[in-house]
């Protein structure tokens, strides 16, 4: 993935990062990011190889159960490998949770380390830099997520996640003017139960925002050749294709974002579970907007990066390692209550108001 940063960052971005950051050599086994510990720096891997792994305290019964299935070892379940050009520690700059994984060097490596304070200020003050960094981060997170999915396998572990969360991210992060543009650029389309919105293996031609109803993400059990699947879908005979439901989308969720971060389509078919209304924003119109409106681009790519980071967190949680607070003896209810702080509730209020405003302006009851 070394080409991502070179392709996405400008010369000014690279000059600033080279000036503010410092290089350090790390030996095999040395830890860059500790699971559950605050992170004050972001690292760019210049050379070498890093391992991303999950650890769990001995007093977590769910962690012990998964460890027993994996050979009795509690610590060090490897979920990804990172190579030259990857960023490490970028998720805490987009969210407030602690790192959910441990990252250490598997070979002698060199990293460029950038302090959190300076990076955060730069992202706030330089919208062009923010757009470039959030897009690069989204692309790298997407690649990391694909690694995790390939290692675990397509299952409900991967794609299921709490409802509301994605809608909260989208409508809390975007500005009113961004949502107004989406309404103007898009069109509302009704899909009856059983209708297909996106077919596995086919090009994705629009970003979809679910206004009302429910959608299912279905994947073929055998994977198979994507080209064969794409052209087989031209026929009505789907009896030979066995699909498994991987996840569901609810009001406010988006699907069809992968072309905008040059992410390979996950090979899922999106179907309406019941009568649903969707706002479709054509790919070419959204692409032009992202190219010419740097402020919108910064916010849009930040949204995608947060959603991808959130999916990673969900995988970690559903693998049985849980949120870090669980290992301290708190119940799920206590942990959830702790998340409902004033900032979170404020985001819920903003997101809800913007979504309802969108529905009202579109004319959806």
C-alpha positions as CSV (number, residue, x, y, z in Angstrom):
1,X,0.0,0.0,0.0
2,X,3.0,2.3,-0.3
3,X,1.5,4.0,-3.3
4,X,-1.6,5.3,-1.4
5,X,0.2,8.1,0.6
6,X,2.3,9.1,-2.4
7,X,-0.8,9.2,-4.6
8,X,-3.1,11.0,-2.1
9,X,-0.8,13.5,-0.4
10,X,0.5,16.7,-2.0
11,X,4.1,17.8,-1.8
12,X,3.1,20.4,0.8
13,X,1.5,17.6,2.9
14,X,4.6,15.5,2.7
15,X,6.9,18.5,3.5
16,X,4.9,19.3,6.6
17,X,4.8,15.8,7.8
18,X,8.6,15.4,7.2
19,X,9.2,18.6,9.1
20,X,7.0,18.0,12.1
21,X,7.7,14.3,12.4
22,X,10.8,12.3,13.4
23,X,12.1,9.0,12.2
24,X,12.8,6.1,14.5
25,X,14.0,2.5,14.0
26,X,12.2,-0.2,15.8
27,X,13.4,-3.8,16.5
28,X,11.4,-7.0,16.0
29,X,9.0,-7.4,18.9
30,X,8.9,-3.7,19.8
31,X,5.4,-2.4,20.4
32,X,4.2,0.7,18.7
33,X,0.6,0.7,19.8
34,X,-0.6,-0.9,23.0
35,X,-4.2,-2.2,23.1
36,X,-6.2,-0.2,25.6
37,X,-3.6,2.5,26.2
38,X,-3.9,6.1,25.1
39,X,-2.1,7.1,22.0
40,X,-0.2,10.3,21.6
41,X,1.3,9.7,18.2
42,X,0.6,8.5,14.7
43,X,3.2,6.4,12.8
44,X,3.8,6.0,9.1
45,X,5.6,2.8,8.3
46,X,8.5,3.7,5.9
47,X,10.1,0.3,5.8
48,X,9.6,-3.1,7.4
49,X,6.6,-5.1,8.5
50,X,4.2,-4.8,11.5
51,X,1.8,-7.2,13.0
52,X,-1.7,-6.3,14.3
53,X,-3.0,-8.5,17.0
54,X,-5.7,-8.8,19.7
55,X,-5.1,-9.6,23.3
56,X,-7.5,-10.2,26.2
57,X,-7.2,-10.2,30.0
58,X,-7.3,-13.6,31.7
59,X,-10.5,-12.6,33.7
60,X,-12.7,-12.2,30.6
61,X,-14.7,-15.5,30.2
62,X,-15.6,-14.8,26.5
63,X,-11.9,-14.2,25.7
64,X,-11.0,-17.5,27.4
65,X,-13.6,-19.3,25.4
66,X,-12.2,-18.0,22.1
67,X,-8.7,-18.7,23.3
68,X,-9.6,-22.3,24.0
69,X,-11.0,-22.7,20.4
70,X,-7.7,-21.3,19.1
71,X,-5.3,-23.5,21.0
72,X,-5.4,-22.2,24.5
73,X,-3.4,-19.0,24.1
74,X,-5.0,-15.9,25.4
75,X,-2.7,-13.3,23.9
76,X,-1.7,-12.4,20.4
77,X,-4.3,-13.4,17.9
78,X,-2.9,-11.9,14.7
79,X,-5.5,-10.3,12.5
80,X,-3.5,-8.3,9.9
81,X,0.0,-7.5,8.7
82,X,1.1,-4.0,7.7
83,X,3.7,-3.1,5.2
84,X,5.5,0.0,3.9
85,X,3.2,3.0,3.5
86,X,0.6,2.0,6.2
87,X,-0.5,4.4,8.9
88,X,-0.7,3.2,12.5
89,X,-2.6,4.9,15.2
90,X,-4.9,7.0,12.9
91,X,-8.2,5.7,14.4
92,X,-8.0,7.5,17.8
93,X,-7.7,10.8,15.8
94,X,-11.1,10.2,14.4
95,X,-12.8,8.6,17.4
96,X,-12.5,8.9,21.2
97,X,-12.1,5.2,22.0
98,X,-8.8,3.6,23.0
99,X,-6.8,1.5,20.5
100,X,-8.5,-1.9,20.2
101,X,-5.4,-3.7,18.9
102,X,-1.7,-4.1,19.6
103,X,0.7,-3.2,16.8
104,X,4.3,-4.4,17.0
105,X,7.3,-4.9,14.6
106,X,7.7,-8.3,13.1
107,X,10.9,-7.3,11.3
108,X,13.4,-4.4,11.8
109,X,11.4,-1.4,10.7
110,X,11.6,2.4,10.3
111,X,8.6,4.7,11.0
112,X,7.9,8.4,10.8
113,X,6.3,9.5,14.0
114,X,4.0,12.5,14.1
115,X,2.8,14.0,17.5
116,X,-1.0,13.9,18.1
117,X,-1.3,17.6,19.0
118,X,0.4,18.9,15.9
119,X,-1.5,16.5,13.6
120,X,-4.9,17.4,15.2
121,X,-4.2,21.1,14.8
122,X,-3.2,20.6,11.2
123,X,-6.3,18.7,10.4
124,X,-8.4,21.5,11.9
125,X,-6.7,24.3,10.2
126,X,-5.8,23.0,6.7
127,X,-8.9,21.6,5.0
128,X,-6.9,20.5,1.9
129,X,-4.6,18.5,4.2
130,X,-7.6,17.0,6.0
131,X,-9.2,15.9,2.7
132,X,-6.0,14.2,1.6
133,X,-5.4,12.5,5.0
134,X,-8.9,11.3,5.6
135,X,-9.1,9.8,2.1
136,X,-5.8,8.1,2.5
137,X,-6.8,6.8,5.9
138,X,-10.1,5.5,4.5
139,X,-8.3,3.6,1.8
140,X,-5.8,2.1,4.2
141,X,-8.5,1.2,6.7
142,X,-10.5,-0.4,3.9
143,X,-7.5,-2.6,2.9
144,X,-7.0,-3.6,6.5
145,X,-10.6,-4.5,6.9
146,X,-10.4,-6.7,3.8
147,X,-7.4,-8.5,5.3
148,X,-9.4,-9.1,8.5
149,X,-12.4,-10.4,6.6
150,X,-10.3,-12.7,4.5
151,X,-8.7,-14.1,7.6
152,X,-12.0,-14.6,9.5
153,X,-14.3,-15.4,6.6
154,X,-17.6,-13.7,5.6
155,X,-20.0,-14.1,8.5
156,X,-22.3,-12.2,10.7
157,X,-19.2,-11.4,12.8
158,X,-17.9,-9.1,10.0
159,X,-20.8,-7.1,8.8
160,X,-23.3,-7.0,11.7
161,X,-23.1,-3.9,13.8
162,X,-25.4,-1.9,16.0
163,X,-28.1,0.1,14.2
164,X,-28.1,3.9,14.6
165,X,-24.3,4.1,14.7
166,X,-23.7,4.6,11.0
167,X,-26.5,7.1,10.6
168,X,-25.2,9.0,13.7
169,X,-21.7,9.3,12.1
170,X,-23.0,10.5,8.7
171,X,-25.5,13.1,9.9
172,X,-23.4,14.3,12.8
173,X,-20.3,14.9,10.8
174,X,-21.7,16.4,7.6
175,X,-22.8,20.0,7.4
176,X,-26.3,21.2,6.6
177,X,-25.0,22.5,3.2
178,X,-23.6,19.0,2.5
179,X,-26.9,17.3,3.1
180,X,-28.7,19.9,1.1
181,X,-26.4,19.2,-1.8
182,X,-27.0,15.4,-1.5
183,X,-30.8,16.1,-1.7
184,X,-30.4,18.3,-4.8
185,X,-28.0,15.9,-6.5
186,X,-29.8,12.7,-5.7
187,X,-33.2,11.2,-6.5
188,X,-35.6,9.2,-4.3
189,X,-36.4,5.7,-5.6
190,X,-38.8,3.2,-4.2
191,X,-37.8,-0.5,-4.0
192,X,-40.4,-3.2,-3.3
193,X,-39.6,-6.1,-1.0
194,X,-37.1,-8.5,-2.7
195,X,-35.8,-5.9,-5.2
196,X,-32.1,-5.9,-5.9
197,X,-30.3,-2.5,-5.4
198,X,-26.7,-3.7,-6.0
199,X,-25.7,-7.0,-7.6
200,X,-22.6,-8.9,-6.6
201,X,-19.8,-8.4,-9.2
202,X,-21.5,-5.5,-11.0
203,X,-20.2,-1.9,-11.0
204,X,-21.6,0.3,-8.3
205,X,-23.2,3.4,-10.0
206,X,-24.5,5.4,-7.1
207,X,-24.2,6.0,-3.4
208,X,-27.4,4.8,-1.6
209,X,-28.8,6.4,1.6
210,X,-31.6,4.4,3.1
211,X,-34.5,6.8,4.0
212,X,-37.0,4.2,5.1
213,X,-37.3,0.4,5.2
214,X,-34.6,-2.2,5.6
215,X,-31.9,-3.7,3.3
216,X,-30.0,-7.0,3.5
217,X,-26.4,-7.6,2.5
218,X,-26.1,-11.1,1.0
219,X,-23.0,-12.9,-0.1
220,X,-22.5,-16.1,-2.1
221,X,-21.3,-18.9,0.1
222,X,-18.7,-20.2,-2.4
223,X,-17.4,-16.7,-3.4
224,X,-16.5,-17.8,-7.0
225,X,-15.4,-15.9,-10.1
226,X,-16.7,-12.3,-9.9
227,X,-16.9,-12.1,-13.7
228,X,-19.0,-15.3,-13.9
229,X,-21.3,-14.0,-11.1
230,X,-21.8,-10.6,-12.8
231,X,-22.9,-12.1,-16.1
232,X,-24.9,-14.9,-14.5
233,X,-26.9,-12.2,-12.8
234,X,-28.2,-11.1,-16.3
235,X,-30.3,-14.3,-16.2
236,X,-33.3,-14.8,-14.0
237,X,-32.1,-18.3,-13.0
238,X,-30.4,-17.9,-9.7
239,X,-31.2,-21.3,-8.3
240,X,-27.6,-22.4,-8.4
241,X,-26.4,-19.4,-6.3
242,X,-26.7,-20.0,-2.5
243,X,-26.5,-16.8,-0.6
244,X,-26.1,-16.1,3.1
245,X,-27.2,-12.9,4.8
246,X,-24.2,-11.1,6.1
247,X,-25.8,-8.0,7.6
248,X,-28.7,-5.5,7.5
249,X,-29.0,-1.8,6.9
250,X,-31.5,0.5,8.6
251,X,-32.7,4.1,8.2
252,X,-29.8,6.5,7.6
253,X,-27.2,3.8,6.6
254,X,-25.3,4.1,3.4
255,X,-24.1,1.5,0.8
256,X,-22.2,1.9,-2.4
257,X,-19.3,3.9,-1.0
258,X,-16.5,1.6,-2.1
259,X,-15.8,3.2,-5.5
260,X,-14.9,6.5,-3.8
261,X,-12.0,5.1,-1.9
262,X,-11.0,2.7,-4.7
263,X,-11.9,-0.3,-2.5
264,X,-12.7,-3.6,-4.2
265,X,-16.4,-4.4,-4.0
266,X,-17.0,-6.8,-1.1
267,X,-19.0,-9.1,-3.5
268,X,-22.3,-8.6,-1.8
269,X,-25.8,-8.3,-3.2
270,X,-28.0,-5.7,-1.6
271,X,-31.7,-6.5,-1.5
272,X,-34.8,-4.8,0.0
273,X,-36.2,-6.8,2.9
274,X,-39.4,-4.8,2.8
275,X,-40.7,-1.9,0.8
276,X,-37.9,0.8,1.1
277,X,-37.1,4.2,-0.1
278,X,-33.5,5.2,-1.0
279,X,-31.8,8.4,-2.0
280,X,-29.5,7.6,-4.9
281,X,-26.6,10.0,-5.6
282,X,-25.0,9.2,-9.0
283,X,-21.4,8.2,-8.8
284,X,-20.3,10.7,-11.4
285,X,-22.0,13.6,-9.7
286,X,-20.6,12.7,-6.3
287,X,-17.1,12.2,-7.8
288,X,-17.2,15.7,-9.4
289,X,-18.3,17.2,-6.1
290,X,-15.5,15.5,-4.2
291,X,-13.0,16.8,-6.8
292,X,-14.1,20.4,-6.8
293,X,-15.3,21.0,-3.2
294,X,-12.4,20.3,-0.8
295,X,-14.3,21.1,2.3
296,X,-17.0,18.6,1.4
297,X,-14.4,16.1,0.5
298,X,-12.7,16.4,3.9
299,X,-15.9,15.7,5.7
300,X,-17.1,12.9,3.4
301,X,-13.8,11.0,3.6
302,X,-13.7,11.5,7.3
303,X,-17.2,9.9,7.5
304,X,-16.0,6.9,5.5
305,X,-12.9,6.6,7.6
306,X,-14.9,6.6,10.8
307,X,-17.4,4.1,9.5
308,X,-14.5,1.7,8.4
309,X,-12.8,2.2,11.8
310,X,-16.1,1.4,13.5
311,X,-16.5,-1.8,11.5
312,X,-13.0,-2.8,12.7
313,X,-14.1,-2.2,16.3
314,X,-17.2,-4.2,15.7
315,X,-15.2,-7.2,14.4
316,X,-13.0,-7.0,17.5
317,X,-16.0,-6.9,19.7
318,X,-17.8,-9.8,18.0
319,X,-14.7,-12.0,18.0
320,X,-15.2,-12.2,21.7
321,X,-12.6,-9.8,22.8
322,X,-15.2,-7.1,23.6
323,X,-14.8,-3.5,24.3
324,X,-11.9,-2.8,26.6
325,X,-14.1,-1.7,29.5
326,X,-15.8,-5.2,29.6
327,X,-12.5,-6.8,30.8
328,X,-12.7,-4.5,33.9
329,X,-15.8,-6.2,35.2
330,X,-18.4,-3.9,33.8
331,X,-21.6,-5.3,32.3
332,X,-22.7,-4.5,28.8
333,X,-25.4,-2.2,30.2
334,X,-22.9,-0.3,32.3
335,X,-20.5,0.1,29.4
336,X,-23.2,1.3,27.1
337,X,-24.4,3.8,29.8
338,X,-20.9,5.1,30.1
339,X,-20.8,5.9,26.4
340,X,-23.9,8.0,26.6
341,X,-22.1,11.1,27.7
342,X,-23.1,14.7,26.8
343,X,-21.0,14.7,23.6
344,X,-22.6,11.5,22.4
345,X,-26.1,12.6,23.2
346,X,-25.4,15.9,21.5
347,X,-24.4,14.0,18.4
348,X,-27.5,12.0,18.5
349,X,-29.6,15.1,18.7
350,X,-27.8,16.8,15.8
351,X,-27.9,13.7,13.6
352,X,-31.6,13.0,14.3
353,X,-32.5,16.6,13.5
354,X,-30.6,16.6,10.2
355,X,-32.0,13.3,9.1
356,X,-35.6,14.4,9.9
357,X,-34.9,17.7,8.0
358,X,-33.7,15.6,5.0
359,X,-36.8,13.5,5.1
360,X,-39.1,16.5,5.3
361,X,-37.4,18.3,2.5
362,X,-37.5,15.3,0.3
363,X,-41.1,14.7,1.2
364,X,-40.8,11.4,2.9
365,X,-43.0,10.9,5.9
